[in-house]
Amino acid sequence: PKSEVGISDGELTMAEMLKQAGYATACIGKWHLGHHPEFLPTRHGFDYYFGIPYSHDMWPHHPEYPESYPPLPLISGETTIAHIEDATYLTTWFTERATEFIERNRERPFFVYLAHNLPHVPLFVSDKFRGTTEQGLYGDVIAEIDWSVGKIVETLHRLGLDRNTLIVFTSDNGPWLSYGDHAGSAGSLREG
């Protein structure tokens, strides 16, 4: 949140490339490529943005550096619509926005970049998934993300788009080693 820089205008994003080919484009979730207006997704090829501009641990509730961070903004388009005090429903809200975008754009090519902030710590899970796994809070969070993917695939199937849609999964973090098993395990792989 203190950074003055972000994604360069010289970079060609996937969204900018796909817009040129007639795609509707959405960025939902964590952006983390700059929080000032000129760096937001809507200035880099995305028609629609709903999310947070950086990691959700960069907020006044940070366990080690609470004084270092301002309130965490929830942004729609380029407008801050709220400040996150509790990230319990972000997975649900991001899933709802993704499926709504798919519904609205079912008659044309679309690109949805959905970047869930979880399972990045701190961990939050909605009431509908709290206590539903034998793996504790982390397992509940993973179950909710699995539900999210299922809702999106279900929407694609219901609209008859599932056979003409490519779904790609990536992850930008492994488990947080400093939190013990709080964030999963890398098994025999080293680092986090």
N, C-alpha and C positions, 0 to 999 in steps of 0.2 A: 503493500500500500504506500510505501514511501518512495517508490521508484518513479522517476520522471521519464523513463524510456519504455518502449514497448516494441511491438512488431514493426518492422520497417515497411514503408510504402513500396519499397523496391521488391518486396517478396510477393510472389504470386501464390495465393492460397488455393487449395482445392476448390473452395467455394467460388472464388473469382473465375477459375477455369470452367467450372461446371455451369455457372451463370451464363457464360458466353455461349454455352451449348443449350441454353433454354431451361435449365433446372431451377426450381424453387429451392432455396437454401435456408437451413436453420442451424443455429448453434444453441444448444441447450446444456446448461451445467457450468462447469468450471472452465473459464477462458484462460487466464494466467499468461496473457501475452501483452498486458498493459491495461490499466484501468482508466486512463484519461480518455476523453471522447474520441480523439483521433486514433486510438489504438483498439477501440472496441470492435467486436465482430461485424457490426453493421457498417463499418467503414472499410471492411476487408472481405467483401463478397457475400455476406450473409444478409438475407432479407429479414430474418427474424432472429432475435436473441432474447433468451430468458435464462438468467443464471447469476453466478457470482464471479467477480473479476479476478479472483485468486483463491488460493487454498482456504478452506474454512477454519483452519487453525490460526489464521492471521486475523485475530479478533480479540477484543478485550478480555475474553475468558481463557486465553492461552495460559497453560499451567506454569510455564517458566518465565514468560515475558508479557504479562497482561498490560503493563503500562506502555508497551511498544506499539500497540495496534489501535486503530480507530474502529468504530462500529463496522461490521461486515455488511456491505450493501447487497441487496437482491435487486437485480437490474432487469427491466423489460425494455427492449429496444435500446435506448440510451438514457433512460430515466430510472433513477433509484426509486423503487416503489415501497421498499421497506428496509429495515436493518435486521439482520438475523440475530436473534437472541438464543435460538434453539434450532438446531439443524435436523430435528426429528423428522420433518416431512419433506425434506429436499428431494429424496429419491422418488417419493410419490408425485410431488409437483413436477419434477423433470419428466417423469414417465407420462403424466397427463398431457403436458405440453407437446411431447414428441408424438403421441398418438393423435392429438388434435391437429397437429401440423400435417401429419400423413393423411388424415381424413380430408382436410381442406385442399390438399394438393394431389389427390389420388388420380386425377385426370391428366397429370403431366409428370415429367421426370422430376424427382426431388432428391435432395441430399440432406440428411439429418446427421449432424455431428453431435452426439450425445455423450457428454463427459461427466459421468457421475463423480461427485466429490468423494464419496465413500468407496472403498473402505479406508481411505486416508483417515488418520486419527485427527481429532477426537471422534470416537464412534457414536453414532446415533441411529436409532431404528424406530420406525413407527409402531404404534400400539398393536397393529395387526400382525406384526412379526416378532414382537418382544416375547422372549421365552419360548420360542417355537422350535429351537434346535437343541441338540445336546452339546453344542460347541460354544455356548455362552453368547455374549453380546456380539463377538466377531462372527460367529456362525449365523446369528439372526440377521446381521447386516448383509452377509453374503446371500442368505435366503431371500431377502427383500430385493437385492439386485437381480437375482435369478427370476423373481416374480416380474420385475420390470422388463427384462428381456422377453419373458413369456408374453406379457401384455402387448409389446410391440410386435412380436411375431404373430400373435393372435390377430391383431389389427390388420397386418399385411395379408394374412390368410383370409380373413373375413372379406376384405376388399378385393380379393383375387390378385394381389400384387406379390405374393410370396415367391412365385416362380420367376419373377422378373426383378427381384431385388437382391442386391449383394449386401450382406451383413459382415462387417469386419470388426473383430475384437482386438483391442490393444490395452496395455497397462503401462503406466509411467512410473509405478513404484512397486517394490517388493515389500515384504513385511518390515515394520520398524523394529530393528534389533534392540533399540534402547527401551522398548516397551515390553520386552519379554515375549510371551505368547499372546499378548493383547491384540496383535495384528497378524496372526497367522504364523506360518513357518515356511521357510524356504527349503526345508528338507535338507538334502545333501548339498545344495547350492550355497556358495558363500556370499557374504554381504546381505543387504536387505533389499 
